[in-house]
Amino acid sequence: MHEVSIIQNVIKIVSEKAIENKLTKVNKVSLKIGELSGVMPECLNFAFEICIVDTLLEGSTLEIEKVNAVAECKDCKQKYPIDHFNKLCPCCNKFCSSIISGYELYVNTIEGD
């Protein structure tokens, strides 16, 4: 389960930013996760609850914002939703060459005291 290592990195990043900003407690962490990232939100939530014990994040909540996968056709300039299995432009039926979003995985916001 690579979600544990992802959460461990999130905790490291959030802790460093909290210290930089003189926070003594983190109340909420918000992540943006693309639907093509291969990350399972349920597993992230489970790993988060276990890994935040005895850290600045203990007692905090995790908010996950899903980012839809979207491509843009280089030929007809159409923007359209895609998934792992279908990346064809609905207008000209060509394979997408430009994925605009869907692979994101980052800390979006941190709330604390």
PyMOL commands that set and color helices and strands:
alter all, ss='L'
color gray80, all
select helices_A, chain A and resi 3-20+41-51
alter helices_A, ss='H'
color red, helices_A
select strands_A, chain A and resi 26-34+61-67+70-72+79-81+98-101+105-112
alter strands_A, ss='S'
color yellow, strands_A
deselect
rebuild
show_as cartoon
